[in-house]
Amino acid sequence: MAVTKDPAQSATATFDQDIQQFRQQLASLKAFLMNSSTTSIEEFDLAAEELIAGVFGRSSTNLET
């Protein structure tokens, strides 16, 4: 028997994952600002840009449905 997924539950799970990724990115920024990070500002900036582009790019299609 095939299991059908509720689109609302799938979207909620995706958004929960996005929020968790933002939390991780903010923790990385906090570490950077407290001088306990091993990454450069350029690495942080690139990761932040990719995260934002990925999340908002994917979210925009969800809003149109």
C-alpha positions as CSV (number, residue, x, y, z in Angstrom):
1,M,0.0,0.0,0.0
2,A,1.4,3.4,-1.0
3,V,1.6,6.1,1.6
4,T,0.5,9.5,0.5
5,K,2.1,12.5,2.0
6,D,0.2,15.5,3.1
7,P,1.6,18.5,1.2
8,A,1.0,20.8,4.2
9,Q,3.0,18.4,6.5
10,S,5.8,18.2,3.9
11,A,5.9,22.0,3.6
12,T,6.0,22.3,7.4
13,A,8.9,19.8,7.6
14,T,10.8,21.8,5.0
15,F,10.2,25.1,6.8
16,D,11.4,23.5,10.1
17,Q,14.6,22.3,8.3
18,D,15.1,25.8,6.9
19,I,14.7,27.4,10.4
20,Q,17.2,24.9,11.8
21,Q,19.7,25.9,9.1
22,F,19.2,29.6,9.9
23,R,19.8,28.8,13.5
24,Q,23.0,27.0,12.7
25,Q,24.2,29.9,10.5
26,L,23.4,32.4,13.3
27,A,25.4,30.2,15.7
28,S,28.3,30.3,13.2
29,L,28.0,34.1,13.1
30,K,28.0,34.3,16.9
31,A,31.2,32.2,17.0
32,F,32.8,34.4,14.4
33,L,31.9,37.6,16.3
34,M,33.3,36.1,19.5
35,N,36.6,35.3,17.7
36,S,36.2,31.5,18.3
37,S,35.4,30.6,14.7
38,T,37.8,28.8,12.4
39,T,36.0,30.2,9.3
40,S,36.7,33.5,7.5
41,I,34.1,36.2,7.0
42,E,34.2,35.3,3.3
43,E,33.3,31.7,4.0
44,F,30.5,32.7,6.3
45,D,29.2,35.2,3.8
46,L,29.1,32.7,1.0
47,A,27.4,30.1,3.2
48,A,24.8,32.7,4.3
49,E,24.1,33.8,0.7
50,E,23.6,30.2,-0.4
51,L,21.3,29.4,2.5
52,I,19.2,32.5,1.9
53,A,19.0,32.0,-1.8
54,G,18.1,28.3,-1.4
55,V,15.5,28.9,1.3
56,F,13.7,31.9,-0.3
57,G,14.0,30.5,-3.8
58,R,12.4,27.3,-2.7
59,S,9.8,29.0,-0.5
60,S,8.6,31.3,-3.2
61,T,7.3,28.4,-5.3
62,N,5.4,27.1,-2.2
63,L,3.6,30.4,-1.8
64,E,2.3,30.3,-5.4
65,T,0.5,27.0,-5.0
